[in-house]
Amino acid sequence: MNTPELDLPMAVPATGLPARVRIHEVGARDGLQNEKATVPTAVKAEFVRRLAGTGLTTIEATSFVHPKWVPQLADAEDLYPEISGLPVSLPVLVPNERGLDRALALGARRVAVFASATESFAKANLNRTVDEALAMFEPVVTRAKGEDVHVRGYLSMCFGDPWEGPVPIPQVVRVCRALLGMGCDELSLGDTIGVATPGHVTALLTALTGAGVPVSALGVHFHDTYGQALANTLAALQQGVTTVDASAGGLGGCPYAKSATGNLATEDLVWMLRGLGIDTGVDLGRLVATSVWMAAHLGRPSPSRTVRALSHQES
């Protein structure tokens, strides 16, 4: 895809920002799990292969959850062997010890657990209290670390909850510290319903680092429900965060939070980072082509503004 726009934007660095950002690509898992129609395993595998060809180094592959809860990812055992040889990190979500067993049996070396900062979402998503969920995850994390497996801890509802409203910052800090304390290598701070604003992001990150959580262990996961995802990402970068979750083509949301809309589109993130002179290692043209290809399989245009601008897709 050779278009003049791919020579843009002009890189104009800003002070106080990291030189490089690692994009944690979630489209193949968080994106496709929200599709009403199940995407064929072969298409998922090709999607991951194409994403790997763009220069992305971390591509979340699938989830080893019970098919009853996420039927779109019921093919995890079939999919993972198809992509496990790719020269990229392929984290997988494991909700419990059974999920960990399934992932380890296939050779997974990076796993993630999914916690909540609020009681309402913990009940809706895990049918447990926050502390009961943490107790469930502790043996999962302990066993994974015993196998020298990297563990990511997702934390949902860090900035707002559809049932409870505002989420107190100390509440989020407490759960973050608990996840790190049980052995998680990194945390992803989730704005599950997309209500965060830059000042809130700055305040939470300041509170976390003040509580002894190293910024190097933190990633951010923003939804664009209110159009704030890029602004919030910039605020996080200004606080030293260098890991940002994003979804190719803007796929995905949250099946248990009905007000949630799509994830931050990877292409929109790459466009902003390029303009700031921040290295991602991602070929934007190949990434756009990959999202256009997947949009064709899904039967609708990509919601990513950058994909639409560079591919001239009609809305």
C-alpha positions in Angstrom: 0.0 0.0 0.0 2.0 2.9 -1.3 0.2 6.1 -0.5 1.8 9.6 0.1 0.1 9.6 3.5 2.5 6.9 4.7 5.3 9.5 4.6 3.3 11.4 7.2 3.0 12.5 9.9 6.1 14.5 10.2 8.0 13.5 13.3 8.1 16.3 15.8 9.4 14.9 19.1 8.1 16.3 22.4 10.1 16.5 25.6 9.6 14.1 28.5 8.5 11.1 26.4 10.0 7.7 26.0 12.1 6.9 23.0 10.4 3.6 22.3 7.0 2.1 23.2 6.1 -1.6 23.1 2.6 -2.2 21.8 0.8 -5.1 23.4 -1.5 -6.1 20.5 -4.8 -7.5 21.7 -6.9 -7.7 18.6 -6.7 -11.5 18.1 -7.9 -12.1 21.6 -9.8 -9.1 23.1 -10.9 -8.1 19.7 -12.2 -11.3 18.2 -13.8 -12.6 21.5 -16.4 -9.9 21.1 -17.5 -10.8 17.6 -21.1 -12.1 17.4 -20.1 -14.6 14.7 -17.3 -17.1 15.4 -14.2 -16.4 13.3 -12.7 -19.6 11.8 -9.5 -20.9 13.3 -7.7 -20.6 10.0 -8.6 -16.9 9.7 -7.5 -16.2 13.3 -4.2 -17.9 12.6 -3.6 -15.9 9.5 -4.5 -12.7 11.3 -1.8 -13.4 13.9 0.7 -14.2 11.2 0.0 -11.0 9.4 0.2 -9.0 12.7 3.6 -10.6 13.3 4.6 -9.5 9.9 4.0 -5.9 10.8 6.8 -5.7 13.3 4.6 -6.1 16.4 6.5 -8.1 19.0 3.7 -9.0 21.5 0.5 -10.4 20.1 -2.1 -11.8 22.6 -3.2 -14.9 20.9 -6.3 -16.4 22.7 -7.9 -17.3 26.0 -8.0 -20.6 27.7 -11.4 -20.0 29.3 -14.4 -22.4 29.4 -16.1 -22.3 25.9 -19.4 -21.6 27.7 -18.1 -18.2 28.7 -16.3 -17.1 25.6 -17.5 -19.4 22.7 -15.6 -17.3 20.2 -12.3 -18.6 21.6 -13.3 -22.2 22.1 -10.6 -23.2 19.5 -7.6 -22.2 21.7 -6.2 -25.7 21.6 -6.4 -25.8 17.8 -5.2 -22.2 17.2 -2.2 -22.0 19.5 -0.1 -24.8 17.7 -0.8 -23.1 14.4 1.0 -19.9 15.5 3.4 -21.0 18.3 6.4 -21.0 16.0 6.1 -17.3 15.2 9.1 -15.2 16.3 7.0 -13.1 18.6 5.6 -13.2 22.2 2.2 -14.9 22.3 0.5 -14.3 25.7 -2.7 -16.1 26.5 -5.4 -15.4 29.1 -5.8 -18.1 31.8 -8.7 -17.6 34.2 -7.8 -20.4 36.6 -5.5 -23.4 37.2 -7.4 -25.4 34.6 -6.7 -22.7 32.0 -3.1 -22.6 33.0 -2.8 -26.4 32.6 -4.2 -26.1 29.1 -1.8 -23.3 28.2 1.3 -25.0 29.6 0.4 -28.2 27.9 0.8 -26.4 24.6 4.0 -24.7 25.5 2.8 -21.2 26.3 5.5 -19.1 28.0 3.4 -15.9 28.7 0.1 -15.9 30.4 -2.3 -13.4 31.9 -4.9 -13.3 34.7 -7.8 -10.9 34.7 -8.7 -9.2 37.9 -11.1 -6.3 38.8 -10.7 -3.2 40.8 -14.4 -3.2 41.7 -16.7 -5.6 43.5 -19.5 -5.2 40.9 -17.4 -6.2 38.0 -15.7 -9.0 39.9 -19.1 -10.4 40.5 -20.3 -10.0 36.9 -17.1 -11.3 35.3 -15.8 -13.8 37.8 -18.8 -14.5 40.1 -16.5 -13.7 43.0 -15.5 -10.8 45.3 -12.3 -8.9 44.5 -10.5 -10.7 47.3 -11.9 -14.1 46.3 -10.7 -13.5 42.8 -7.3 -12.6 44.0 -7.2 -15.8 46.1 -8.1 -17.8 42.9 -5.3 -16.2 40.9 -2.6 -16.6 43.5 -1.9 -20.4 42.9 -2.1 -19.7 39.1 0.6 -17.0 39.4 2.7 -19.1 41.8 2.6 -22.2 39.5 3.3 -20.1 36.4 6.3 -18.4 38.0 7.5 -21.9 39.2 7.6 -22.8 35.5 9.5 -19.6 34.6 6.4 -18.3 32.7 5.9 -14.6 32.4 2.6 -13.4 34.0 0.6 -10.3 33.2 -2.1 -9.1 35.5 -5.0 -7.3 33.9 -7.0 -5.0 36.1 -10.4 -3.9 34.9 -12.4 -0.9 35.9 -9.5 1.2 37.0 -11.2 4.5 36.1 -14.9 3.9 36.4 -17.5 1.2 36.8 -20.9 1.0 35.1 -22.6 -0.1 38.3 -20.5 1.8 40.9 -19.5 4.9 39.1 -16.2 6.5 40.1 -13.6 4.1 41.4 -11.4 5.5 44.3 -7.7 5.6 43.4 -6.6 3.9 46.6 -8.9 1.0 45.8 -7.1 0.5 42.5 -3.7 0.8 44.1 -4.6 -1.9 46.7 -5.4 -4.5 44.0 -2.4 -3.5 41.9 -0.1 -4.1 44.9 -1.8 -7.4 45.6 -1.2 -8.6 42.0 2.4 -7.6 42.1 2.8 -9.1 45.5 1.7 -12.5 44.3 4.3 -12.5 41.6 2.8 -10.8 38.4 5.6 -9.4 36.2 3.5 -6.6 34.8 0.1 -5.0 35.1 -2.2 -3.6 32.5 -4.4 -0.8 33.9 -7.8 -1.1 32.1 -10.2 1.7 31.4 -12.9 -0.9 30.6 -15.7 1.5 29.8 -13.6 4.3 28.4 -14.4 7.0 31.0 -10.8 8.0 31.9 -9.5 11.5 31.3 -5.8 12.6 31.2 -5.8 14.1 34.7 -7.2 10.9 36.2 -4.6 8.9 34.4 -1.8 11.1 35.8 -3.3 10.9 39.3 -3.5 7.1 39.3 0.0 6.6 37.9 1.3 9.1 40.5 -0.4 7.2 43.3 0.9 3.9 42.1 4.5 5.0 41.8 4.1 6.7 45.2 3.0 3.3 46.6 6.1 1.6 45.4 4.8 0.2 42.1 7.5 0.7 39.5 6.3 2.4 36.3 8.3 -0.1 34.3 5.8 -2.8 35.5 2.8 -0.9 34.2 1.0 -0.9 30.9 -2.2 0.9 30.0 -5.3 -0.4 28.2 -7.7 2.4 27.1 -11.1 2.1 25.4 -12.2 5.0 23.1 -15.8 5.2 24.3 -15.6 9.0 24.8 -12.8 9.7 22.3 -10.2 9.9 25.1 -7.9 6.9 24.4 -5.1 8.8 22.7 -5.2 11.7 25.1 -5.0 9.2 28.0 -2.2 7.4 26.3 -0.2 10.6 26.0 -0.7 11.3 29.7 0.5 7.8 30.5 3.6 8.3 28.4 4.4 11.5 30.1 4.4 9.6 33.4 7.0 7.1 32.0 4.8 4.3 30.8 6.3 2.4 27.8 3.8 -0.4 27.3 0.5 0.4 25.6 -2.3 -2.1 24.7 -4.0 -1.6 21.4 -6.2 -3.6 19.0 -5.6 -3.8 15.3 -8.4 -2.0 13.5 -10.0 -1.0 16.8 -11.6 -4.4 17.3 -13.2 -5.3 20.6 -14.7 -4.0 23.7 -15.9 -5.9 26.8 -18.6 -8.6 26.8 -19.5 -8.0 30.5 -19.6 -4.2 30.3 -22.4 -3.3 27.9 -21.4 0.4 27.7 -17.9 -0.4 26.5 -17.0 0.3 22.9 -13.8 -0.5 21.0 -10.3 -0.7 22.1 -7.8 1.9 21.1 -6.9 1.1 17.5 -3.3 0.1 17.0 -3.1 2.1 13.8 -4.3 5.3 15.5 -1.7 4.7 18.3 1.1 4.1 15.8 0.2 7.3 13.9 0.4 9.4 17.0 3.7 7.8 18.2 5.3 8.3 14.8 4.4 11.9 14.9 6.0 12.2 18.3 9.2 10.5 17.0 8.6 7.5 19.3 9.8 4.1 17.9 7.4 1.1 17.8 9.1 -1.0 15.2 5.7 -1.3 13.4 5.2 -1.0 9.7 2.1 1.1 9.5 1.3 0.2 5.9 1.4 -3.5 6.6 -0.7 -3.0 9.7 -3.4 -1.1 7.8 -3.4 -3.7 5.1 -3.9 -6.4 7.8 -6.8 -4.6 9.4 -8.4 -4.0 6.0 -8.1 -7.8 5.3 -9.7 -8.7 8.7 -12.4 -6.1 8.2 -13.3 -7.9 4.9 -13.6 -11.2 6.7 -15.8 -9.6 9.4 -18.0 -7.9 6.7 -17.7 -4.3 7.9 -15.2 -1.4 7.7 -12.6 -0.9 10.4 -13.6 1.7 13.0 -10.0 3.0 13.1 -9.7 6.5 11.7 -6.2 5.8 10.5 -7.2 2.7 8.7 -10.0 4.5 7.0 -7.8 7.5 6.0 -5.0 5.4 4.6 -7.1 2.8 2.9 -9.9 5.1 1.9 -12.5 2.8 3.3 -16.0 4.2 3.2 -17.9 4.4 6.6 
